[in-house]
Amino acid sequence: GLRLGAYLAGLAAANIAISFLSNWYLVTVLGPGRSTDALFAAMIAPQLMMAVVATALTNVLVPMLAVQEGPLFSAASWTLVQAVLLVCGLLAGLLAVSAPVWTPLTVPGFGVEARDLTIRLTVIQLAGAVLTTVSAVQRAAYNARHRFLWPECSSLLAAAAGFGFLVWGLPVYNVAAAAWATVVRGGFLVVLLLRGMGKYQPPVWGAADLRETWRRVRPLLMGSLYFKSDFVVDRFIASLAPAGALSLYSLAQQAYSSAQLILGKSVASPVVPSLARAAAANDWPQFRRINRRALLALLLLALLVYAGVLLLGLPLLELTFGRGKFTPAQIHQLWWLLIALVGVWVGGVVGQIIATSFYAQGDTRTPMTIGAVAFTLAIPLKLGGFYVFGLPGLAAAASLYYLGSAGTQWLVLERRLR
C-alpha cells in the first residue's frame, strides 16, 4: 500500500543519494576531463549487459515466479541464479578478452592514452556487471513474493560499501578506484541477498522453468540488445566533443536514470505481481485500473520533478558542484543538458509501467519491436542534432526518441485493453 511505497521510495532515494555522492566525489576531486570521460565510456559494455540482461530477467521472472509455490519456487530461483552466473560470466570473459579490439571503436574522439585507460576500466567493470546481473535474479525472487524491503536495504548497504571503497581508493588508484567500487558493490549485494534464497539447491538444467524463461526472455534480449544500446550511440557521439563533455552528458543521464529507478521501485515494481495475476485471470478491467493508476501517479511525479529542475536546478548544482575542479561554465552546461533531456526523463518514467504491462501479459515482443524502430529513427536524428547544436542537440534528439517510443507503446496498449 501507501506505506510500502513510502518505505521503498525512501530506501531507493537513500540508495540513489549514495550513488550521486559517489559521482559527486569523483568529479569534484578529479574534475570532468579525459580520465572521467574514460570511466564513463568504459561503462558501455557493463551497462549494456545490465540494461539488457538484468532488466529483461527482472521483467520476465517476477511474473513467472509469482505463481510458483513452496519447494518449486526455491528450486527455480537457485537454478536461475546459477544459470545467469554461468552465462554472464562467460559473456563477460569474452568481452574482456576482446576489449582491445572493440573498445576503441566506441570512442573515436579519444587519444591513445585515453583509449588504453578505457580498456583497463572496462575489464574491471565487467566483473561488477556480472555480480549485479546475478543480484537482479535474486531481487526478482524477492519481489515475486512481495518482499520488497530487504532488496532495497541490501542495495543501500552495498552502495555504502562501494562509496567507502571509492573514498579510500581514489588517492591510491586514481580513477580505477571508481571501477573497482562497482565490483565491491555488486559482490556485497549478491551476498546480502543470499539470505532470501533458502537452502542451496543444485541447478536443474533441464527444468521447464529454464526453458520457459528462455522462451520469454529471448525476444526481450534480441530487441533490447539493439535499442538499449542507445547510450552507446550517445557516448560514441559525445566522445567527439571536447574533454569533459562526455562526463557531463553521462552525469545528466545518470541523474535522471537514478530518479527513474526510485519511481520505478516505489510505484511500478509493487504493482507487477498484481498486473500478472489480473492478466492470468483474464480480469482486464482490473488490469486496466491498476495500469491507469500507476501511470497517472508516475506522470504527475515526473512533471513535478522536472519543474524542480527548471526552478531550482541551477542553484542546487552550484551548491553541490561549485567547488573542487568543476568550473562555473561546466555547471551551466550540466543544467542545460538536464533541461534538454526532459523527454528522456518523462518518457523513461512512464515507459516503465507501460512496458511492464506488456510483460505481465507474457508479451515481450511488442515493446521491443516499438523500441527498436524508434531507436533506428533516432540515430540519424542524434547525429544531426549533435552536428548542428552540439551536446544540447544530442540531448534534445534523445528526448524525442524516448517520448516517441513511450507514446507509441501506450497507444498500442490502450487499443489492446479496449
C-alpha positions as CSV (number, residue, x, y, z in Angstrom):
1,G,0.0,0.0,0.0
2,L,1.0,3.6,0.5
3,R,3.2,2.8,3.5
4,L,5.2,0.2,1.5
5,G,5.6,2.7,-1.4
6,A,6.8,5.3,1.0
7,Y,9.4,2.9,2.6
8,L,10.6,1.8,-0.9
9,A,10.8,5.4,-2.1
10,G,12.8,6.3,1.0
11,L,15.3,3.4,0.7
12,A,15.6,3.9,-3.1
13,A,16.2,7.7,-2.5
14,A,18.9,6.9,0.0
15,N,20.5,4.4,-2.4
16,I,20.5,7.0,-5.2
17,A,21.8,9.6,-2.8
18,I,24.9,7.4,-2.2
19,S,25.3,6.8,-5.9
20,F,25.1,10.6,-6.5
21,L,27.6,11.2,-3.7
22,S,30.0,8.8,-5.4
23,N,29.7,10.6,-8.7
24,W,29.9,14.0,-7.0
25,Y,33.0,13.0,-5.0
26,L,34.7,11.6,-8.2
27,V,34.1,14.6,-10.5
28,T,34.8,17.2,-7.8
29,V,38.1,15.6,-6.8
30,L,39.3,14.7,-10.4
31,G,37.3,17.3,-12.4
32,P,35.5,16.5,-15.6
33,G,38.2,15.5,-18.1
34,R,39.6,12.7,-20.2
35,S,40.1,10.4,-17.2
36,T,36.5,10.7,-16.1
37,D,35.4,10.5,-19.8
38,A,37.3,7.2,-20.0
39,L,35.5,5.9,-16.9
40,F,32.0,6.7,-18.2
41,A,33.0,5.4,-21.7
42,A,34.2,2.2,-20.0
43,M,30.7,1.6,-18.6
44,I,29.3,1.0,-22.1
45,A,29.7,-2.8,-22.1
46,P,28.9,-3.4,-18.4
47,Q,25.9,-1.1,-18.5
48,L,24.6,-2.8,-21.7
49,M,24.9,-6.2,-20.1
50,M,22.9,-4.9,-17.0
51,A,20.4,-3.0,-19.1
52,V,19.7,-5.8,-21.5
53,V,20.1,-9.0,-19.4
54,A,19.2,-7.8,-15.9
55,T,16.2,-5.7,-16.9
56,A,14.9,-8.5,-19.2
57,L,15.2,-11.1,-16.5
58,T,13.5,-8.9,-13.9
59,N,10.6,-8.2,-16.2
60,V,10.2,-11.9,-17.1
61,L,11.0,-13.6,-13.8
62,V,8.8,-11.6,-11.4
63,P,5.5,-12.6,-13.2
64,M,6.8,-16.2,-13.6
65,L,8.0,-16.7,-10.0
66,A,4.9,-15.0,-8.6
67,V,2.8,-18.1,-9.4
68,Q,5.3,-20.7,-8.1
69,E,4.8,-22.2,-4.7
70,G,6.9,-23.9,-2.0
71,P,9.8,-26.1,-3.0
72,L,9.3,-25.4,-6.7
73,F,9.9,-21.7,-6.0
74,S,13.2,-22.3,-4.3
75,A,14.4,-24.8,-6.8
76,A,13.6,-22.5,-9.7
77,S,15.3,-19.5,-8.0
78,W,18.5,-21.3,-7.4
79,T,18.6,-22.8,-10.9
80,L,18.1,-19.4,-12.5
81,V,20.7,-17.7,-10.3
82,Q,23.4,-20.3,-11.3
83,A,22.4,-20.3,-15.0
84,V,22.7,-16.5,-15.1
85,L,26.1,-16.6,-13.3
86,L,27.4,-19.1,-15.8
87,V,26.1,-17.4,-18.9
88,C,27.0,-13.8,-17.9
89,G,30.4,-14.9,-16.6
90,L,31.3,-16.4,-20.0
91,L,30.0,-13.4,-21.8
92,A,32.0,-11.0,-19.6
93,G,35.1,-13.1,-20.2
94,L,34.7,-12.9,-23.9
95,L,34.1,-9.1,-23.8
96,A,37.2,-8.6,-21.6
97,V,39.5,-10.6,-23.8
98,S,38.3,-8.8,-26.9
99,A,38.1,-5.3,-25.3
100,P,41.3,-4.1,-27.0
101,V,39.6,-4.7,-30.4
102,W,36.1,-3.2,-29.8
103,T,36.6,-0.5,-27.2
104,P,38.5,1.9,-29.5
105,L,35.6,1.8,-31.9
106,T,33.2,3.2,-29.3
107,V,35.3,6.3,-28.5
108,P,36.6,7.6,-31.9
109,G,37.4,11.0,-30.3
110,F,39.8,9.7,-27.7
111,G,43.6,9.7,-28.0
112,V,45.7,6.6,-27.4
113,E,46.2,7.2,-23.7
114,A,42.5,7.7,-23.0
115,R,41.6,4.6,-25.1
116,D,44.1,2.4,-23.2
117,L,42.6,3.7,-19.9
118,T,39.1,3.0,-21.2
119,I,40.1,-0.6,-22.0
120,R,41.5,-1.2,-18.5
121,L,38.5,0.3,-16.8
122,T,36.1,-1.8,-19.0
123,V,37.6,-5.1,-17.9
124,I,37.3,-4.2,-14.2
125,Q,33.7,-3.1,-14.5
126,L,32.6,-6.2,-16.4
127,A,33.2,-8.2,-13.2
128,G,30.8,-5.8,-11.4
129,A,28.3,-6.2,-14.1
130,V,28.1,-10.0,-13.7
131,L,27.5,-9.7,-10.0
132,T,24.8,-7.0,-10.5
133,T,23.1,-9.2,-13.1
134,V,23.0,-12.1,-10.7
135,S,21.6,-9.9,-8.0
136,A,18.7,-9.0,-10.4
137,V,17.6,-12.6,-10.4
138,Q,17.8,-12.6,-6.6
139,R,15.8,-9.4,-6.4
140,A,13.1,-10.9,-8.8
141,A,12.7,-13.8,-6.4
142,Y,12.1,-11.4,-3.5
143,N,9.7,-9.2,-5.5
144,A,7.7,-12.2,-6.7
145,R,6.9,-12.9,-3.0
146,H,6.0,-9.3,-2.3
147,R,9.2,-8.9,-0.3
148,F,10.5,-5.5,-1.4
149,L,12.2,-4.0,1.6
150,W,15.2,-6.2,2.1
151,P,16.4,-5.9,-1.5
152,E,16.4,-2.1,-1.1
153,C,18.1,-2.3,2.2
154,S,20.7,-4.6,0.7
155,S,21.2,-2.2,-2.2
156,L,21.7,0.6,0.3
157,L,24.3,-1.3,2.3
158,A,26.1,-2.4,-0.9
159,A,26.2,1.2,-2.2
160,A,27.6,2.4,1.1
161,A,30.4,-0.2,0.8
162,G,31.2,0.8,-2.7
163,F,31.4,4.5,-1.7
164,G,33.6,3.7,1.2
165,F,36.0,1.9,-1.1
166,L,35.9,4.8,-3.5
167,V,36.9,7.3,-0.8
168,W,39.7,5.0,0.4
169,G,40.9,4.0,-3.1
170,L,40.8,7.3,-5.1
171,P,44.0,8.7,-3.7
172,V,45.7,5.4,-4.2
173,Y,44.3,4.1,-7.5
174,N,43.0,7.3,-9.1
175,V,40.0,6.8,-11.4
176,A,40.4,3.0,-11.3
177,A,39.1,3.1,-7.8
178,A,35.7,4.0,-9.2
179,A,35.7,0.9,-11.4
180,W,36.7,-1.4,-8.6
181,A,34.0,0.2,-6.4
182,T,31.4,-1.3,-8.8
183,V,32.8,-4.8,-8.1
184,V,32.7,-4.2,-4.3
185,R,29.1,-3.0,-4.6
186,G,28.0,-5.9,-6.7
187,G,29.7,-8.5,-4.5
188,F,28.2,-7.1,-1.3
189,L,24.7,-7.1,-2.9
190,V,24.9,-10.8,-4.0
191,V,26.0,-11.9,-0.5
192,L,23.3,-9.9,1.3
193,L,20.5,-11.2,-1.0
194,L,21.5,-14.9,-0.4
195,R,19.5,-14.9,2.8
196,G,16.2,-14.9,1.0
197,M,17.1,-17.7,-1.4
198,G,16.6,-20.5,1.0
199,K,18.8,-23.6,1.4
200,Y,21.2,-24.1,-1.5
201,Q,20.0,-26.3,-4.3
202,P,22.0,-27.6,-7.3
203,P,20.8,-26.4,-10.7
204,V,18.3,-28.5,-12.6
205,W,19.4,-27.7,-16.2
206,G,16.5,-29.4,-17.9
207,A,13.9,-27.7,-15.8
208,A,10.8,-26.4,-17.5
209,D,11.3,-23.0,-15.8
210,L,14.6,-22.5,-17.6
211,R,13.0,-23.3,-20.9
212,E,10.1,-21.0,-20.3
213,T,12.4,-18.2,-19.1
214,W,14.4,-18.5,-22.3
215,R,11.3,-18.5,-24.4
216,R,10.0,-15.3,-22.8
217,V,13.3,-13.6,-22.4
218,R,14.7,-14.3,-25.9
219,P,12.7,-11.7,-27.8
220,L,13.3,-9.2,-25.0
221,L,17.1,-9.8,-25.3
222,M,17.2,-9.6,-29.0
223,G,15.2,-6.4,-29.2
224,S,16.7,-4.6,-26.2
225,L,20.3,-5.5,-27.2
226,Y,19.6,-3.3,-30.2
227,F,17.6,-0.4,-28.9
228,K,19.1,-0.3,-25.4
229,S,22.5,0.4,-27.0
230,D,21.1,3.9,-27.1
231,F,23.7,5.1,-24.6
232,V,26.4,3.5,-26.7
233,V,25.4,5.8,-29.6
234,D,25.2,8.8,-27.2
235,R,28.7,8.2,-25.8
236,F,30.1,7.5,-29.2
237,I,28.9,10.9,-30.4
238,A,29.9,12.6,-27.1
239,S,33.4,11.3,-27.4
240,L,33.8,13.7,-30.3
241,A,33.1,16.7,-28.1
242,P,35.9,18.5,-26.0
243,A,37.4,16.7,-23.0
244,G,34.9,16.5,-20.1
245,A,31.8,16.8,-22.2
246,L,31.1,13.1,-22.2
247,S,31.4,13.1,-18.4
248,L,28.8,15.9,-18.1
249,Y,26.4,14.2,-20.5
250,S,26.7,10.9,-18.6
251,L,26.2,12.7,-15.3
252,A,22.9,14.3,-16.6
253,Q,21.7,10.9,-17.9
254,Q,22.6,9.1,-14.6
255,A,20.8,11.8,-12.6
256,Y,17.6,11.0,-14.5
257,S,18.1,7.3,-14.6
258,S,18.6,7.2,-10.9
259,A,15.5,9.2,-10.2
260,Q,13.6,6.9,-12.6
261,L,14.8,4.0,-10.5
262,I,13.3,5.5,-7.4
263,L,9.9,6.0,-9.0
264,G,10.1,2.5,-10.6
265,K,10.8,0.7,-7.4
266,S,8.3,2.7,-5.3
267,V,5.4,2.9,-7.8
268,A,5.9,0.5,-10.8
269,S,7.5,-2.6,-9.1
270,P,4.9,-3.1,-6.4
271,V,2.1,-3.4,-8.9
272,V,3.8,-6.0,-11.2
273,P,2.5,-9.1,-9.3
274,S,-1.0,-7.6,-9.2
275,L,-0.8,-7.0,-13.0
276,A,0.4,-10.5,-13.6
277,R,-2.4,-12.1,-11.5
278,A,-5.0,-9.9,-13.2
279,A,-3.7,-11.0,-16.6
280,A,-3.6,-14.7,-15.6
281,A,-7.2,-14.4,-14.5
282,N,-8.2,-12.6,-17.7
283,D,-9.5,-9.8,-15.5
284,W,-8.8,-7.0,-18.0
285,P,-10.9,-4.3,-16.3
286,Q,-8.9,-4.7,-13.1
287,F,-5.7,-4.9,-15.2
288,R,-6.5,-1.6,-16.8
289,R,-7.4,0.1,-13.5
290,I,-4.1,-0.9,-12.0
291,N,-2.2,0.3,-15.1
292,R,-4.0,3.6,-15.2
293,R,-3.5,4.4,-11.5
294,A,0.2,3.7,-11.7
295,L,0.7,5.5,-15.0
296,L,-1.0,8.7,-13.7
297,A,1.0,8.6,-10.5
298,L,4.3,8.3,-12.4
299,L,3.4,11.0,-14.8
300,L,2.5,13.5,-12.1
301,L,5.6,12.8,-10.1
302,A,7.8,13.1,-13.3
303,L,6.3,16.5,-14.1
304,L,6.8,17.7,-10.5
305,V,10.5,16.7,-10.5
306,Y,11.1,18.4,-13.8
307,A,9.5,21.6,-12.5
308,G,12.0,21.4,-9.7
309,V,14.9,21.1,-12.2
310,L,13.7,24.2,-14.0
311,L,13.2,26.3,-10.9
312,L,15.9,25.1,-8.5
313,G,18.3,23.0,-10.7
314,L,20.9,25.7,-11.3
315,P,21.3,26.9,-7.7
316,L,21.4,23.3,-6.5
317,L,24.1,22.4,-9.0
318,E,26.1,25.5,-8.0
319,L,25.8,24.5,-4.4
320,T,26.8,20.8,-4.9
321,F,29.4,21.1,-7.7
322,G,30.6,24.7,-7.1
323,R,33.9,23.5,-5.6
324,G,36.8,21.3,-6.4
325,K,37.7,21.2,-10.1
326,F,34.2,21.9,-11.5
327,T,34.1,25.2,-13.4
328,P,31.0,27.6,-13.5
329,A,30.8,27.0,-17.2
330,Q,30.6,23.2,-16.7
331,I,27.9,23.7,-14.1
332,H,25.7,25.7,-16.5
333,Q,26.3,23.2,-19.3
334,L,25.2,20.4,-17.0
335,W,22.0,22.3,-16.1
336,W,21.1,22.9,-19.8
337,L,21.7,19.2,-20.5
338,L,19.2,18.3,-17.7
339,I,16.7,20.7,-19.3
340,A,17.2,19.3,-22.8
341,L,16.8,15.7,-21.6
342,V,13.2,16.3,-20.5
343,G,11.8,13.6,-22.8
344,V,14.3,11.1,-21.6
345,W,13.1,11.8,-18.0
346,V,9.3,11.8,-18.6
347,G,9.3,9.1,-21.3
348,G,11.6,6.9,-19.2
349,V,9.4,7.2,-16.1
350,V,6.0,6.5,-17.7
351,G,7.6,3.9,-20.0
352,Q,8.3,1.7,-17.0
353,I,4.7,0.9,-16.2
354,I,3.7,0.8,-19.9
355,A,6.3,-1.8,-20.8
356,T,5.7,-3.7,-17.6
357,S,2.0,-4.0,-18.5
358,F,3.0,-5.8,-21.7
359,Y,5.4,-8.1,-19.8
360,A,2.7,-9.0,-17.3
361,Q,0.7,-10.4,-20.2
362,G,3.6,-12.5,-21.3
363,D,4.1,-10.2,-24.3
364,T,7.8,-9.2,-24.6
365,R,7.8,-8.8,-28.3
366,T,5.6,-5.7,-28.8
367,P,7.6,-3.2,-26.6
368,M,10.8,-4.5,-28.0
369,T,9.7,-4.0,-31.6
370,I,8.4,-0.5,-31.0
371,G,11.6,0.4,-29.1
372,A,13.8,-1.0,-31.9
373,V,12.0,1.0,-34.6
374,A,12.1,4.2,-32.5
375,F,15.9,3.7,-31.9
376,T,16.6,3.2,-35.6
377,L,14.9,6.5,-36.4
378,A,16.7,8.2,-33.5
379,I,20.2,7.5,-34.7
380,P,20.3,10.0,-37.7
381,L,18.3,12.4,-35.5
382,K,21.0,12.3,-32.8
383,L,23.8,12.7,-35.3
384,G,22.1,15.7,-37.0
385,G,21.3,17.3,-33.6
386,F,24.9,17.0,-32.4
387,Y,26.3,18.3,-35.8
388,V,24.1,21.4,-35.6
389,F,23.7,22.2,-31.9
390,G,26.4,20.1,-30.1
391,L,25.6,18.3,-26.9
392,P,22.2,20.1,-26.4
393,G,21.2,18.9,-29.8
394,L,22.1,15.3,-28.9
395,A,20.1,15.6,-25.7
396,A,17.0,17.0,-27.5
397,A,17.1,14.2,-30.0
398,A,17.3,11.7,-27.2
399,S,14.2,13.3,-25.6
400,L,12.2,12.9,-28.8
401,Y,13.2,9.3,-29.1
402,Y,12.1,8.4,-25.5
403,L,8.8,10.3,-25.8
404,G,8.0,8.7,-29.2
405,S,8.7,5.2,-28.0
406,A,6.7,5.5,-24.8
407,G,3.8,7.3,-26.6
408,T,3.6,4.6,-29.3
409,Q,3.6,1.8,-26.7
410,W,0.9,3.5,-24.7
411,L,-1.3,3.8,-27.8
412,V,-0.9,0.1,-28.7
413,L,-1.6,-1.0,-25.1
414,E,-4.7,1.2,-24.8
415,R,-6.1,-0.2,-28.1
416,R,-5.5,-3.7,-26.9
417,L,-7.1,-3.2,-23.5
418,R,-10.2,-1.6,-25.1
